Amino acid sequence: MKLPHDESVKTWGAALAEGRAYVRTDEGLDAYDARSGRKVWSSALEREGRYTGTAGVPEDDRRIPPVFARQGERTDVLFAYTEYVKGSGTGTGRTDVFLRAVDAASGAVSWTVPLPAPGGVRVSDAEPAVVGAEDGVAVVTALANGEGSSEDSEGAVTYAVDLGTRKVTWQQEGFAAGAVDSGVVVGALVPEAGATFGQAGGWRAEEGDLALAGRALDGGAVRWKGEDRAALEVNRVGGGFFATEGSLYDSRTGEAVDGVGGAYTTCHYDQRSVVVCAGDTAVQAVDARSRKVLWTIADDDPSRRMPSVQTAWHGAVYAHAAPDSVILDARTGKDRSTFQGAHLDQVDEYAGLGLDLVVHPATG
């Protein structure tokens, strides 16, 4: 069934937890029962001046789902947003960034905290993102523009926020976080000028002065840094990994996992012990502990159709091998069963959810 959301309102992304689907929209956060599709609660932002001087709605195809964090006996749903403050007299307007926590059970706002203005840059119109939360710290990234830079040049600022004290423990201009895992914040080191950010989430710099880097979640110090490059997009995977440019990487070291990758590679962690990566020529599974390849299904294998992987969950890989949708065993790659119709973006023990916000209650 399709969740009854207002399709005229932009949807940034959704996340499943404890039998509910939490949908982040441009107007706030909505919670739905994942089995019945019924809306449980809605937490509105009611912000004014959503966009700072830009006519219409900026095109932005990123997915920015909410993030969950356990606070004592309460689970909070985290998201970030901007609010425009109009200038007065000779003062110019500005865009402020906020981090908000909403009680997952009731929809009540647990707290909202403003994040400090970055030095030397101004926050842009684009929606900020909570990249992840781990060990009581949330990481937020906002796009920004240098005060003297051209309109075609973009930058970023990243904040680490202690969820207990609600204080910023560190912030870094020129760093665009893309993933948080195993105590490391992975992202792009963005030059002061000459870089642009794509609508789907990737960075470009013609001079080749972008760099992949990992910073310590505790303190922000650089743990590792890669070579300069002209394009960079960091994709969250989980289980101690991230993906970028067709390869799977270890978050702790920044080193690529041997034998895994290919053009257009996307990876999914099953939240247990296996990462499954699908590229243009093969699907591969990696043991999250040993970093060894468990199995491969190649496009030139005459005995099997190479599936298109949708997601993975607790030992099961959900995929499509036309004309069938199929569930594979994550550790062996063998077919378990087929299923009908659903295109799943994420799965948990209660339901599956598609990018189109169609929910499929679990049946077994």
C-alpha positions as CSV (number, residue, x, y, z in Angstrom):
1,M,0.0,0.0,0.0
2,K,1.2,3.6,-0.7
3,L,1.6,5.8,2.3
4,P,-1.0,8.6,2.2
5,H,1.5,11.5,2.1
6,D,0.9,14.8,0.3
7,E,2.6,14.4,-3.1
8,S,2.7,18.2,-3.6
9,V,5.3,18.4,-0.7
10,K,8.9,17.5,-1.4
11,T,10.0,14.2,0.2
12,W,13.6,14.0,1.2
13,G,13.7,10.4,2.3
14,A,12.3,7.8,4.7
15,A,13.6,5.3,7.2
16,L,12.1,2.2,8.9
17,A,12.2,1.4,12.6
18,E,10.2,-0.6,15.1
19,G,7.2,-1.1,12.8
20,R,7.0,2.5,11.6
21,A,8.1,4.4,8.5
22,Y,9.4,7.9,9.2
23,V,9.2,10.2,6.3
24,R,11.2,13.5,6.1
25,T,9.5,16.1,4.0
26,D,10.1,19.8,3.3
27,E,7.4,20.5,5.9
28,G,8.8,18.3,8.7
29,L,8.5,14.7,9.7
30,D,5.7,12.2,9.5
31,A,5.4,8.7,11.0
32,Y,3.3,5.9,9.6
33,D,2.4,2.5,10.8
34,A,4.3,0.2,8.4
35,R,1.7,-2.5,8.5
36,S,-1.5,-0.5,8.0
37,G,-0.1,2.6,6.3
38,R,-2.0,4.8,8.8
39,K,-0.4,8.1,9.7
40,V,0.5,7.9,13.4
41,W,1.7,11.5,13.9
42,S,3.1,14.5,12.1
43,S,5.7,17.0,13.4
44,A,5.6,20.2,11.4
45,L,8.4,22.7,11.0
46,E,6.3,25.7,10.3
47,R,9.3,27.6,9.1
48,E,9.1,30.8,7.1
49,G,11.5,32.0,4.3
50,R,12.4,28.5,3.3
51,Y,14.6,29.7,0.4
52,T,17.0,32.5,0.5
53,G,16.4,34.7,-2.5
54,T,16.1,31.9,-5.0
55,A,13.0,32.0,-7.2
56,G,11.0,28.8,-6.9
57,V,12.2,25.6,-5.4
58,P,15.9,24.7,-6.0
59,E,16.4,21.4,-7.8
60,D,17.8,18.9,-5.4
61,D,17.6,15.1,-6.0
62,R,19.5,14.0,-2.9
63,R,18.0,11.5,-0.5
64,I,18.2,12.8,3.0
65,P,16.4,10.3,5.3
66,P,16.1,10.9,9.0
67,V,18.5,9.2,11.4
68,F,17.8,7.4,14.7
69,A,19.5,7.9,18.0
70,R,18.9,6.2,21.3
71,Q,18.7,8.7,24.3
72,G,18.2,6.8,27.5
73,E,14.8,5.1,27.3
74,R,13.8,7.2,24.3
75,T,14.5,6.8,20.6
76,D,14.8,10.1,18.8
77,V,14.5,10.8,15.1
78,L,17.0,13.3,14.0
79,F,16.9,15.7,11.0
80,A,18.5,19.1,10.1
81,Y,16.9,22.1,8.4
82,T,17.6,25.7,7.5
83,E,15.7,28.8,8.3
84,Y,16.1,32.2,6.6
85,V,16.5,35.3,8.7
86,K,15.7,38.5,6.7
87,G,18.2,41.3,7.0
88,S,17.3,44.7,8.4
89,G,18.7,48.1,7.5
90,T,22.2,47.6,6.1
91,G,22.4,44.1,7.6
92,T,22.2,41.3,5.1
93,G,20.0,38.2,5.5
94,R,21.4,34.9,6.6
95,T,20.5,31.2,6.6
96,D,20.7,29.4,9.9
97,V,21.1,25.6,10.4
98,F,19.2,23.7,13.1
99,L,19.3,20.1,14.4
100,R,16.1,18.7,15.7
101,A,15.2,15.6,17.7
102,V,11.7,14.2,17.6
103,D,10.5,11.4,20.0
104,A,9.9,8.4,17.7
105,A,7.0,7.2,19.8
106,S,5.0,10.3,20.3
107,G,6.1,12.8,17.7
108,A,6.8,15.4,20.3
109,V,9.8,17.6,19.7
110,S,12.5,16.5,22.2
111,W,14.7,19.5,21.4
112,T,16.0,21.8,18.7
113,V,19.5,23.3,18.7
114,P,20.9,26.0,16.4
115,L,24.3,25.3,14.9
116,P,27.0,28.0,14.8
117,A,27.4,30.1,11.7
118,P,30.5,28.9,9.7
119,G,33.4,31.3,9.4
120,G,34.1,32.9,6.1
121,V,31.2,31.2,4.3
122,R,27.4,31.5,4.2
123,V,25.0,28.6,4.3
124,S,23.3,28.0,1.0
125,D,19.6,27.3,0.2
126,A,20.2,23.5,0.0
127,E,18.8,21.4,2.8
128,P,21.4,20.2,5.3
129,A,21.7,16.5,6.2
130,V,22.2,14.5,9.3
131,V,24.8,12.1,7.9
132,G,24.7,9.7,10.8
133,A,24.8,9.3,14.6
134,E,27.0,7.1,16.6
135,D,28.1,6.9,20.3
136,G,25.9,9.8,21.3
137,V,27.2,12.1,18.6
138,A,25.3,13.3,15.4
139,V,27.1,14.6,12.3
140,V,25.4,17.3,10.2
141,T,26.6,18.7,6.9
142,A,25.4,21.9,5.2
143,L,26.3,23.3,1.8
144,A,27.8,26.8,1.8
145,N,29.3,29.5,-0.4
146,G,32.4,31.5,0.3
147,E,31.7,35.2,0.9
148,G,33.8,36.2,-2.1
149,S,33.4,33.1,-4.3
150,S,31.5,32.9,-7.5
151,E,27.9,31.6,-7.7
152,D,29.2,28.6,-9.5
153,S,31.6,27.6,-6.7
154,E,30.3,25.8,-3.6
155,G,31.6,24.6,-0.3
156,A,30.5,22.9,2.9
157,V,30.6,22.9,6.6
158,T,30.3,19.8,8.9
159,Y,29.3,19.8,12.6
160,A,29.6,17.1,15.3
161,V,26.9,17.5,17.9
162,D,26.9,15.8,21.3
163,L,23.4,14.6,21.8
164,G,23.6,14.6,25.6
165,T,24.8,18.2,26.0
166,R,23.4,19.4,22.6
167,K,26.7,21.2,22.1
168,V,28.8,21.3,18.9
169,T,32.0,19.4,19.8
170,W,33.8,20.3,16.5
171,Q,33.0,21.9,13.2
172,Q,35.0,22.0,10.0
173,E,34.6,24.3,7.1
174,G,35.7,22.9,3.7
175,F,34.7,19.3,4.8
176,A,31.5,17.6,3.4
177,A,30.7,14.5,5.5
178,G,29.0,11.7,3.7
179,A,29.1,8.8,6.2
180,V,29.7,8.0,9.9
181,D,30.9,4.5,10.8
182,S,33.2,2.9,13.3
183,G,34.2,6.2,15.0
184,V,35.1,7.8,11.7
185,V,33.4,10.6,9.7
186,V,34.1,10.0,6.0
187,G,33.7,12.9,3.5
188,A,35.2,15.2,0.9
189,L,37.8,17.8,1.5
190,V,36.5,20.7,-0.6
191,P,38.7,23.5,-1.9
192,E,37.9,27.1,-1.1
193,A,37.0,27.8,-4.8
194,G,36.4,25.8,-7.9
195,A,34.2,23.0,-6.6
196,T,30.5,22.4,-7.4
197,F,28.0,20.0,-5.8
198,G,25.6,18.0,-8.0
199,Q,21.9,17.6,-7.5
200,A,22.3,13.9,-6.8
201,G,25.0,14.4,-4.2
202,G,28.4,14.3,-5.9
203,W,31.3,16.9,-5.9
204,R,33.2,18.0,-8.9
205,A,36.4,20.1,-9.2
206,E,38.0,20.6,-12.6
207,E,41.4,21.3,-11.0
208,G,41.3,17.9,-9.3
209,D,41.8,19.2,-5.8
210,L,39.0,17.3,-4.0
211,A,40.2,14.7,-1.6
212,L,38.6,11.8,0.3
213,A,39.3,11.9,4.1
214,G,38.3,10.3,7.3
215,R,38.0,12.3,10.5
216,A,37.7,11.1,14.1
217,L,34.2,11.3,15.3
218,D,35.7,12.3,18.7
219,G,37.5,15.6,18.1
220,G,37.5,15.8,14.3
221,A,41.2,15.1,13.7
222,V,42.1,13.7,10.3
223,R,42.6,9.9,10.6
224,W,43.5,9.3,6.9
225,K,43.4,11.1,3.6
226,G,43.3,9.9,0.0
227,E,44.8,11.3,-3.2
228,D,43.4,14.3,-4.9
229,R,40.7,13.7,-7.5
230,A,38.3,15.6,-9.7
231,A,35.1,13.9,-8.7
232,L,33.9,12.5,-5.4
233,E,30.7,11.1,-3.9
234,V,30.6,9.2,-0.6
235,N,27.8,6.7,-0.1
236,R,26.9,5.3,3.3
237,V,27.0,1.5,3.6
238,G,27.4,0.5,7.2
239,G,29.1,-2.4,9.0
240,G,32.5,-0.5,8.9
241,F,32.3,0.4,5.2
242,F,31.5,3.2,2.7
243,A,31.5,3.2,-1.1
244,T,32.7,5.7,-3.7
245,E,33.7,5.6,-7.3
246,G,32.9,2.0,-7.9
247,S,34.8,0.6,-4.9
248,L,34.0,-0.5,-1.3
249,Y,36.2,1.0,1.4
250,D,37.0,0.3,5.0
251,S,35.9,3.4,7.0
252,R,38.6,3.0,9.6
253,T,41.5,3.0,7.3
254,G,40.3,4.5,4.0
255,E,41.6,1.4,2.1
256,A,39.7,-0.3,-0.6
257,V,38.5,-3.8,-0.1
258,D,40.4,-6.1,-2.5
259,G,38.5,-7.7,-5.3
260,V,35.3,-5.8,-5.0
261,G,34.0,-3.1,-7.3
262,G,33.2,-2.0,-10.8
263,A,31.4,0.7,-12.6
264,Y,28.2,2.0,-11.1
265,T,28.8,-0.1,-7.9
266,T,26.3,0.3,-5.1
267,C,26.6,-1.6,-1.7
268,H,24.2,-2.7,1.0
269,Y,24.9,-3.9,4.5
270,D,22.5,-6.5,5.8
271,Q,22.8,-5.2,9.4
272,R,24.3,-8.4,10.5
273,S,27.5,-9.7,8.8
274,V,27.4,-9.3,5.0
275,V,27.9,-6.4,2.6
276,V,26.5,-7.0,-0.9
277,C,27.8,-4.9,-3.8
278,A,26.3,-4.7,-7.3
279,G,28.1,-3.2,-10.3
280,D,27.6,-3.3,-14.0
281,T,29.3,-6.7,-14.5
282,A,28.9,-8.6,-11.2
283,V,27.2,-8.9,-7.8
284,Q,29.5,-9.8,-4.9
285,A,29.1,-10.4,-1.2
286,V,31.8,-9.6,1.4
287,D,32.1,-10.9,4.9
288,A,32.0,-7.7,7.1
289,R,34.5,-9.2,9.6
290,S,37.1,-10.8,7.4
291,R,36.7,-8.5,4.4
292,K,36.8,-11.6,2.1
293,V,34.5,-12.1,-0.9
294,L,31.9,-14.8,-0.1
295,W,30.4,-15.2,-3.6
296,T,30.1,-13.6,-7.0
297,I,27.4,-13.7,-9.7
298,A,28.9,-12.4,-12.9
299,D,27.0,-11.1,-16.0
300,D,28.8,-13.7,-18.1
301,D,27.8,-16.7,-16.0
302,P,25.7,-18.9,-18.4
303,S,24.0,-20.7,-15.5
304,R,22.5,-17.7,-13.7
305,R,20.9,-14.3,-14.5
306,M,22.8,-11.5,-12.7
307,P,20.3,-9.9,-10.4
308,S,19.7,-6.2,-9.8
309,V,20.2,-5.8,-6.0
310,Q,17.6,-3.7,-4.2
311,T,18.6,-4.0,-0.5
312,A,19.7,-6.5,2.2
313,W,18.5,-7.4,5.6
314,H,19.6,-10.0,8.2
315,G,21.0,-12.6,5.9
316,A,18.7,-12.0,3.0
317,V,19.4,-10.1,-0.3
318,Y,16.4,-8.7,-2.1
319,A,16.9,-8.4,-5.8
320,H,15.3,-8.5,-9.2
321,A,16.2,-11.0,-11.9
322,A,13.7,-10.3,-14.7
323,P,11.0,-11.4,-14.8
324,D,11.2,-12.4,-11.1
325,S,11.9,-10.7,-7.8
326,V,14.1,-13.0,-5.8
327,I,15.5,-13.4,-2.3
328,L,19.1,-14.7,-2.1
329,D,21.0,-16.1,0.9
330,A,23.5,-13.3,1.8
331,R,26.3,-15.7,2.8
332,T,26.0,-18.3,-0.1
333,G,24.3,-16.3,-2.9
334,K,21.9,-19.1,-3.5
335,D,18.2,-18.4,-4.3
336,R,15.9,-18.8,-1.3
337,S,12.6,-17.8,-2.9
338,T,10.9,-15.5,-5.4
339,F,8.3,-12.8,-4.6
340,Q,6.0,-10.6,-6.6
341,G,6.1,-7.1,-7.7
342,A,7.7,-5.1,-4.9
343,H,10.7,-2.9,-5.5
344,L,12.2,-2.5,-2.1
345,D,14.6,0.3,-1.0
346,Q,14.9,-0.9,2.6
347,V,13.6,-3.8,4.7
348,D,13.3,-4.6,8.4
349,E,11.5,-7.3,10.5
350,Y,8.2,-5.5,10.1
351,A,8.0,-4.3,6.5
352,G,9.7,-3.4,3.2
353,L,9.6,0.1,1.8
354,G,10.1,1.4,-1.7
355,L,11.4,4.8,-2.9
356,D,7.9,5.5,-4.1
357,L,6.8,5.2,-0.4
358,V,4.8,2.0,-1.1
359,V,5.0,-0.2,2.1
360,H,4.9,-4.0,2.0
361,P,4.1,-5.6,5.4
362,A,6.3,-8.6,6.3
363,T,4.5,-11.9,5.8
364,G,6.9,-14.3,7.5
